[in-house]
Amino acid sequence: MDIAPLKEALGDETFAELETHINDLTGQRDQARNESIAGRKGLKQQVATLEAAQTSLLERLGVDSVDDIEELPDVAGMAEAGKQYEAKLKRMERQLNEATTAKDAIEGKYKDSRRDSLVNRALSQHDFVAQDMVAGFINSSLTWEGEELLFKAEDGNLVSVTDGVAGIAKSRPELLKPTSAGGAGVRSSNARGAASQLTMTRADFEAMPPEKQMEAAKDGVVLN
C-alpha cells in the first residue's frame, strides 16, 4: 500500500511513525499467515492420521464409536488405548482451532490499520466541518472485497475510499468548511455556540443509520 501521498499532510515524524507501524503490522501478518498455514497443514495431517488409527481400532474391536469400547471386556488395556486416542485427537483439534484464531486476530489488526490509513488519506484531501462524524459515516459504509477495501455509495455501487469521500464532498457541500466568511455553504447551525451543540456518545452515533449520521454531521454534533 502506497502511503507516500500522506507524507506532506502528516509531517516527517508522524509519517515515519505511521510507515513503521504499517510495516510492522505487515510483517506480523505475513509471519503469522505463513506459520499458521504450515502449522495447520501439520495439525491436519496429524488429525487425519489419528482419525484413521481410531477408525482402524474401532473396526478391529467390532464397535461403532469410542463410547462403545467401555462396554467391552478390558482385554490387554484396549479400552484405555481407545481413550488415549480420543484424547490425543481432541488435543490436536484444539491446537488447530487456536492457530486459526491467532491468524484471524493478526489479519483483523492489519485490516483495521489499512482501513484507518485509507480513510485518513481520503479525508485529508477535503476540509470537513466535522471530520470525525464524516469518518464515522465512511467507516459504516466500507466493505472488504478480498484484499481490497471499498466504499458503498448511495447508488449501491462499490467505489474506492478516495472516490467515496470525494463523492460526499461533492454531493454534500454543506459538510465542508466555508472558504470565506459569509460565503456559500455557510449554515446557521454551524454558527451555534458550543453550549447549544448536540452531543452524543460515539457508540450511539455509530448505531445510527447512515443518513442520520450525515444529518448529525451537518448539524455539528459533538462526540463525547
N, C-alpha and C positions, 0 to 999 in steps of 0.2 A: 504494500500500500504506500503510495507516494504522499508524504505529508509536507514536502518541501514548501508548497504554497503557503503554509501556515507560519513559516519562519518569521516573516516580516510582521505579521499581526501579533504573534506571541512574544517576540523578542528572543535574542540568542539564548539566554539562560533557560527560560520556560520551554522553548522549543527543544533544547538539548535534553531537558528532563523528560519531556514527552516522548522524544525519539528513543531515549534509553529505555523508558518504561515499556514502550510498544515492542522494542527489540527483545527485551527480557521476556515479555509475555509470549512473543512468537517462538522464542527458543524453548520456553517451558512447554508450550503447546505441542511443538514438534517432537520434543523429547518424550513427553507423556504419551503422545499418539504412537510413536514407534515402540516404546516399552509396552504400552497396552496391547498393541497388535501382536507383538511377539509373545507377551505373556498369555494373552487369550488363546493364541494358537496352541501353546504348550498345554495350557489347562484343558482346552477342549479335547486334545489328544489323550490326556490322562483320564479325563472323564469318560471318553469313549472306550478306552481300554478297560476301565473299571466296570463300565456297564456291560461290556462283552463278557468279562470274567464272571460278573454276577449272574448274567443270563445262563452261562455255561454251568455255573454252580447249581442254580435252581433246576436246570434240566437234569443234572446228574442225581439230584435229590428227589426228583419227581414231584416238585411243588410249584405253585404259580407265583408266589411272592415271598419276600423275606419274612413277613409275619408268619407264614405257614411253617417256617423252619422250627418255630418254638413248639409245634405240635409233634415234631419228630423225636425219636429217642436220641439222646445225646451220644452219638457214636463218634468216638475219637475227636470230640470237640468241634463237630461240623456246625452246630448251632452258633457257637462263639465265632467261628470263622465267618459265617454269614453276617453276623452283626458287625464285625470289623470291616467287611467290605462295604456295608451300608454307611457306616460312619465315615470312612475314607471318601466315599463318593460324595456325601453331603459336604464334607470339608472342601473338596475341590470345586464344587458348585458355588460355595460361598466365596472362595477366593476369586473365582471368575466374576462374580457379581461385584465384588469390591474393586477389582481392576477396572471394570466398566464404569462404575460410579466415579472413580478418580479421574478417568479420562473425560467424562462428561463435565466434571467440575472445571477442569482446565479449559475445555472448549468454551464453556459458558463465560468464564472470566475473559478469555481472549475476544469473544464476540462483543461483550459489554464495552471493552476498551476500544474496539474498532467502531462501534456504534457512536460512542461519545466523541471520538475523533472526527468522524464524518459529519456528525450533526454540528459540532462546534465550528468546523471548517466552513460549512454551508452558511451558518448563522453569521459568521464574521464578515460575509460579503454584503450584509444588509444592516441597517441601523433601526432595529425594532424598539418600540417603546418599552414593552415588557418581554425581554428576551427569554426569561425563564418560562413564562407562560407559553410562548411560541415553541420553545424547546419541548415542553411537556406535550403539546399537541402533536408535534412532529414525531416524538417517540411513540405515541399511541397509534400512529399511522404507519409504522415501519414493519416490514416483514422480511424474513430471510428466505432467499431462493437459492438453496445450495450455499455457496460461499459468498454470495452477493446480497448486500443489504439494499432494499428498495423501499420507496415511499408510495403509499397507495393514495392516489389523487382522488378528488371529489367525483370524477367520472368513472372511478374504479380501475383506471389504468395504473400499472406499476411503472414508476419512473425512478431515476437516480435521486439520491437525497438532495444533491445540489439543485436539480431541476424542480424538485418538490418544494423546496424552500423559496426558490425564485418565483414559482407559481403563486405561493402565498403572498409574497411581497407585491406581486403584480395585481392580483385579484383583490387584495385587502390592503390598500394603501393607508387606510386609517390606522393600521398597526405600526406604521413607520413613524419615526420622529420627524417633525416638520423641519423643512430645510431652512425656513426663515420665520421670524416672529409673525404670527397672524396669517401665514401662508396657507395654501391649500392643504387639506388633510388634518388641520388642527381641529380636535374635538373638544367640546366644552367639558366632557367628562375627564379629560386629561388635565384640566386646569383645577380640579378639586384639590383641597388640602389633604394632607396625609391622614388627618383625623376622620375624614369622611370617606376614605377609600375602603372598598370591600376587602376583607381579609378572610383567608381560609387556609386549612392545612394542605400540604402537598398531596396527602393521601386522598382528601376529598376532591381536590382538583383533578387528579388522575382518574378518579372514579366517574367523573362526568363524561357524557357523550362528547365526541369531538366538536360538534357545533357549539355546545355550551362552553367548552374550553375556549374557543375562539371568541365568543361573546365576552367571557370573563377577561380575556386578554385585552380586548378592545377597551373595556371599562377600567383597565389598570389595576386589576386585582393584585393583592399582595399576599404571598405565601408566608406562613409562619410555621 
